[in-house]
Amino acid sequence: MGLFDDINRFLESRLEEFLRNNPHLELQALEEQLRQQEEDTLRLIVDSQAQEKRVQEEILSTAQEIQRWHERVNKAKTAGRLDLASSAQEREAALLRQGNQLWGKMQGLKERIDKAKELQRQIYIRRQEVGAKAKQAQAERATQTKVTENTGWNFPASDSTSSGADALEEKFMRWEIDHDLENLKRNLQ
């Protein structure tokens, strides 16, 4: 496991370095993550609304049952059948308790929907802010590249100074990679 952990740390550090050197990519990744969170929140809202509709239908059905048993209680009392009236009252009371539970569940769903809508709104605003920053960073990077090209810092490849600098850059890159690999090997042993 030590080898995989070391390689993982090495790759993570390289990725972090890359993102530091390319902040616009980090912003784009963050924007994509926010877009995914927004989609997940919208799915939660839709699912909760569907549950709320089902609970409302159950409440309506329960209310109709309560009404039906209430009428039966009255009929049984009128007919002098107190035994049936008592049983019907117990059924009506049980249905009332069930209706109250369903009502509480519906209120909880409404609160969850409201909270999810607020979260979705906050995520949307944050995504817009990050998107604007990403566009700004990209524009700054394009402007910086254009300025660098126009100021003459990029020498032609035939220039002897440039080829000497490129060779030196290449030597340093090779040395740095070799050094990192040697450190990695030592850490693995």
C-alpha positions in Angstrom: 0.0 0.0 0.0 2.9 2.4 0.6 3.8 2.5 -3.1 0.3 3.4 -4.1 0.0 6.0 -1.4 3.3 7.6 -2.5 2.3 7.6 -6.1 -1.1 9.0 -5.2 0.5 11.8 -3.1 3.0 12.5 -5.9 0.2 12.8 -8.5 -2.0 14.9 -6.2 0.8 17.3 -5.6 1.4 17.6 -9.3 -2.3 18.1 -9.9 -2.4 20.8 -7.2 0.7 22.5 -8.8 -0.9 22.3 -12.2 -4.2 23.9 -10.9 -2.2 26.6 -9.1 -0.5 27.4 -12.4 -3.8 27.3 -14.3 -6.4 28.9 -12.0 -9.0 29.2 -14.8 -9.1 25.3 -15.0 -9.7 25.1 -11.2 -12.5 27.6 -11.6 -14.0 25.6 -14.4 -13.8 22.4 -12.3 -15.5 24.2 -9.4 -18.2 25.5 -11.8 -18.9 22.0 -13.0 -19.1 20.7 -9.5 -21.6 23.4 -8.6 -23.6 22.5 -11.8 -23.7 18.9 -10.6 -24.9 20.0 -7.1 -27.5 22.2 -8.7 -28.8 19.3 -10.8 -28.9 17.0 -7.7 -30.8 19.6 -5.8 -33.3 20.0 -8.6 -33.8 16.2 -8.6 -34.4 16.3 -4.8 -37.0 19.1 -5.3 -38.8 17.1 -8.0 -38.8 13.9 -5.9 -40.0 15.7 -2.8 -42.8 17.4 -4.8 -43.9 14.0 -6.1 -43.9 12.6 -2.5 -45.9 15.6 -1.4 -48.5 15.0 -4.1 -48.8 11.3 -3.0 -49.2 12.3 0.6 -51.8 14.9 -0.3 -53.7 12.1 -2.1 -53.5 9.9 0.9 -54.8 12.7 3.1 -57.7 13.2 0.8 -58.5 9.5 0.8 -58.2 9.4 4.6 -60.5 12.4 5.0 -63.1 10.6 2.8 -62.8 7.5 5.0 -63.1 9.6 8.2 -66.3 11.2 6.7 -67.7 7.8 5.8 -67.0 6.4 9.3 -68.5 9.5 10.9 -71.7 8.9 9.1 -71.7 5.3 10.2 -71.3 6.4 13.8 -74.3 8.6 13.5 -76.4 5.9 11.7 -75.5 3.3 14.4 -76.4 5.8 17.2 -79.7 6.6 15.5 -80.5 3.0 15.1 -79.7 2.3 18.8 -76.7 0.1 18.0 -74.3 1.5 20.5 -71.9 -1.5 20.1 -71.5 -0.6 16.3 -71.3 3.1 17.1 -68.5 2.5 19.6 -66.5 0.4 17.1 -67.1 3.0 14.4 -65.9 5.8 16.7 -62.7 3.8 17.4 -62.1 3.4 13.6 -62.8 7.1 13.0 -60.3 8.0 15.8 -57.7 5.8 14.3 -58.2 7.4 10.9 -58.0 10.8 12.5 -54.6 9.9 14.0 -53.4 8.6 10.6 -54.6 11.8 9.0 -52.7 13.9 11.5 -49.5 11.8 10.8 -49.9 12.3 7.1 -50.5 16.0 7.6 -47.2 16.2 9.6 -45.4 14.3 6.9 -46.7 16.7 4.3 -45.6 19.7 6.3 -42.1 18.2 6.6 -42.0 17.6 2.9 -43.0 21.2 2.3 -40.2 22.4 4.6 -37.7 20.2 2.8 -38.8 21.5 -0.6 -38.5 25.1 0.6 -35.0 24.4 2.0 -34.0 22.6 -1.2 -35.2 25.5 -3.4 -33.2 28.0 -1.3 -30.1 25.8 -1.6 -30.6 25.5 -5.3 -30.9 29.3 -5.5 -27.7 29.8 -3.5 -25.8 27.2 -5.6 -27.1 28.9 -8.8 -25.8 32.3 -7.6 -22.4 30.8 -6.6 -22.1 29.0 -9.9 -22.8 32.3 -11.8 -20.1 34.0 -9.7 -17.6 31.2 -10.3 -18.4 31.3 -14.0 -17.8 35.0 -14.2 -14.5 34.6 -12.4 -13.5 31.8 -14.8 -14.3 33.9 -17.8 -12.4 36.8 -16.3 -9.3 34.6 -15.6 -9.5 33.2 -19.1 -9.7 36.7 -20.5 -6.8 37.9 -18.4 -4.8 34.9 -19.5 -5.5 35.6 -23.1 -4.6 39.2 -22.6 -1.4 38.3 -20.9 -0.5 35.9 -23.7 -1.2 38.5 -26.3 1.0 41.1 -24.4 3.8 38.6 -24.1 3.7 37.9 -27.8 3.6 41.6 -28.7 6.5 42.7 -26.3 9.1 40.5 -28.0 9.7 38.2 -25.1 9.2 35.2 -27.4 12.3 35.0 -29.4 12.5 33.1 -32.7 13.7 29.5 -32.5 16.7 30.4 -34.7 18.0 32.8 -32.1 21.1 31.3 -30.5 20.1 32.7 -27.0 16.8 31.0 -27.3 18.2 27.6 -28.2 20.7 27.9 -25.4 18.0 28.7 -22.9 15.8 25.8 -24.3 18.7 23.4 -23.8 19.3 24.6 -20.3 15.5 24.4 -19.6 15.5 20.8 -20.9 18.5 19.8 -18.8 16.8 21.2 -15.6 13.6 19.5 -16.4 15.3 16.2 -16.8 17.3 16.7 -13.6 14.2 17.6 -11.7 12.3 14.6 -12.9 15.2 12.3 -12.1 15.5 13.9 -8.7 11.8 13.4 -8.0 12.0 9.7 -9.2 15.0 9.1 -7.0 13.2 10.5 -4.0 10.2 8.4 -4.8 12.3 5.3 -5.0 14.0 6.1 -1.7 10.6 6.6 0.0 9.4 3.3 -1.4 12.3 1.3 0.1 
